[in-house]
Protein backbone atom coordinates (compact mmCIF):
# COMPACT_ATOMS: atom_id res chain seq x y z
CA UNK A 1 0.00 0.00 0.00
CA UNK A 2 1.63 3.22 -1.16
CA UNK A 3 0.78 6.35 0.78
CA UNK A 4 0.21 9.58 -1.08
CA UNK A 5 2.60 12.47 -0.56
CA UNK A 6 0.01 14.39 1.47
CA UNK A 7 -0.72 11.36 3.67
CA UNK A 8 3.02 10.80 4.28
CA UNK A 9 3.44 14.47 5.27
CA UNK A 10 0.57 14.28 7.74
CA UNK A 11 1.76 10.96 9.15
CA UNK A 12 5.33 12.23 9.55
CA UNK A 13 4.07 15.32 11.38
CA UNK A 14 1.98 13.14 13.69
CA UNK A 15 4.96 10.88 14.37
CA UNK A 16 7.25 13.81 15.16
CA UNK A 17 4.78 15.70 17.35
CA UNK A 18 3.14 12.82 19.21
CA UNK A 19 5.00 9.58 18.60
CA UNK A 20 8.57 10.72 19.17
CA UNK A 21 7.94 12.42 22.55
CA UNK A 22 5.98 9.34 23.67
CA UNK A 23 8.86 7.11 22.55
CA UNK A 24 11.35 9.28 24.46
CA UNK A 25 9.29 9.08 27.66
CA UNK A 26 8.96 5.30 27.25
CA UNK A 27 12.70 4.87 26.61
CA UNK A 28 13.69 6.96 29.65
CA UNK A 29 11.17 5.10 31.81
CA UNK A 30 12.49 1.71 30.73
CA UNK A 31 16.12 2.70 31.27
CA UNK A 32 15.28 4.13 34.71
CA UNK A 33 13.91 0.72 35.76
CA UNK A 34 17.38 -0.78 35.33
CA UNK A 35 20.09 -0.42 37.91
CA UNK A 36 22.39 2.46 37.04
CA UNK A 37 24.87 1.03 34.50
CA UNK A 38 28.15 2.69 33.64
CA UNK A 39 27.87 5.94 31.71
CA UNK A 40 29.18 4.33 28.51
CA UNK A 41 26.62 1.52 28.63
CA UNK A 42 23.83 4.02 29.30
CA UNK A 43 25.04 6.21 26.44
CA UNK A 44 25.09 3.25 24.05
CA UNK A 45 21.54 2.29 25.11
CA UNK A 46 20.27 5.81 24.41
CA UNK A 47 22.09 5.96 21.06
CA UNK A 48 20.65 2.57 20.09
CA UNK A 49 17.14 3.63 21.08
CA UNK A 50 17.63 6.91 19.22
CA UNK A 51 18.33 5.06 15.98
CA UNK A 52 15.81 2.24 16.36
CA UNK A 53 12.73 4.49 16.21
CA UNK A 54 13.63 5.82 12.76
CA UNK A 55 14.31 2.50 11.01
CA UNK A 56 10.68 1.36 10.59
CA UNK A 57 9.58 4.90 9.68
CA UNK A 58 12.16 5.47 6.94
CA UNK A 59 9.58 5.16 4.15
CA UNK A 60 7.28 7.69 5.84
CA UNK A 61 9.99 10.36 6.08
CA UNK A 62 11.61 9.74 2.68
CA UNK A 63 11.08 12.71 0.35
CA UNK A 64 8.97 14.77 2.75
CA UNK A 65 11.25 17.81 2.45
CA UNK A 66 10.88 17.85 -1.35
CA UNK A 67 8.15 19.44 -3.42
CA UNK A 68 5.01 17.41 -4.05
CA UNK A 69 5.83 15.14 -7.01
CA UNK A 70 2.13 14.91 -7.93
CA UNK A 71 1.51 18.66 -7.94
CA UNK A 72 0.80 20.15 -11.37
CA UNK A 73 3.74 22.06 -12.77
CA UNK A 74 2.84 25.70 -13.41
CA UNK A 75 5.40 25.91 -16.20
CA UNK A 76 7.09 29.03 -14.86
CA UNK A 77 10.86 29.13 -14.49
CA UNK A 78 11.73 30.12 -10.91
CA UNK A 79 15.43 30.74 -11.38
C-alpha positions as CSV (number, residue, x, y, z in Angstrom):
1,X,0.0,0.0,0.0
2,X,1.6,3.2,-1.2
3,X,0.8,6.4,0.8
4,X,0.2,9.6,-1.1
5,X,2.6,12.5,-0.6
6,X,0.0,14.4,1.5
7,X,-0.7,11.4,3.7
8,X,3.0,10.8,4.3
9,X,3.4,14.5,5.3
10,X,0.6,14.3,7.7
11,X,1.8,11.0,9.1
12,X,5.3,12.2,9.5
13,X,4.1,15.3,11.4
14,X,2.0,13.1,13.7
15,X,5.0,10.9,14.4
16,X,7.2,13.8,15.2
17,X,4.8,15.7,17.4
18,X,3.1,12.8,19.2
19,X,5.0,9.6,18.6
20,X,8.6,10.7,19.2
21,X,7.9,12.4,22.5
22,X,6.0,9.3,23.7
23,X,8.9,7.1,22.5
24,X,11.4,9.3,24.5
25,X,9.3,9.1,27.7
26,X,9.0,5.3,27.3
27,X,12.7,4.9,26.6
28,X,13.7,7.0,29.7
29,X,11.2,5.1,31.8
30,X,12.5,1.7,30.7
31,X,16.1,2.7,31.3
32,X,15.3,4.1,34.7
33,X,13.9,0.7,35.8
34,X,17.4,-0.8,35.3
35,X,20.1,-0.4,37.9
36,X,22.4,2.5,37.0
37,X,24.9,1.0,34.5
38,X,28.2,2.7,33.6
39,X,27.9,5.9,31.7
40,X,29.2,4.3,28.5
41,X,26.6,1.5,28.6
42,X,23.8,4.0,29.3
43,X,25.0,6.2,26.4
44,X,25.1,3.2,24.1
45,X,21.5,2.3,25.1
46,X,20.3,5.8,24.4
47,X,22.1,6.0,21.1
48,X,20.6,2.6,20.1
49,X,17.1,3.6,21.1
50,X,17.6,6.9,19.2
51,X,18.3,5.1,16.0
52,X,15.8,2.2,16.4
53,X,12.7,4.5,16.2
54,X,13.6,5.8,12.8
55,X,14.3,2.5,11.0
56,X,10.7,1.4,10.6
57,X,9.6,4.9,9.7
58,X,12.2,5.5,6.9
59,X,9.6,5.2,4.1
60,X,7.3,7.7,5.8
61,X,10.0,10.4,6.1
62,X,11.6,9.7,2.7
63,X,11.1,12.7,0.3
64,X,9.0,14.8,2.7
65,X,11.2,17.8,2.4
66,X,10.9,17.9,-1.3
67,X,8.2,19.4,-3.4
68,X,5.0,17.4,-4.0
69,X,5.8,15.1,-7.0
70,X,2.1,14.9,-7.9
71,X,1.5,18.7,-7.9
72,X,0.8,20.1,-11.4
73,X,3.7,22.1,-12.8
74,X,2.8,25.7,-13.4
75,X,5.4,25.9,-16.2
76,X,7.1,29.0,-14.9
77,X,10.9,29.1,-14.5
78,X,11.7,30.1,-10.9
79,X,15.4,30.7,-11.4
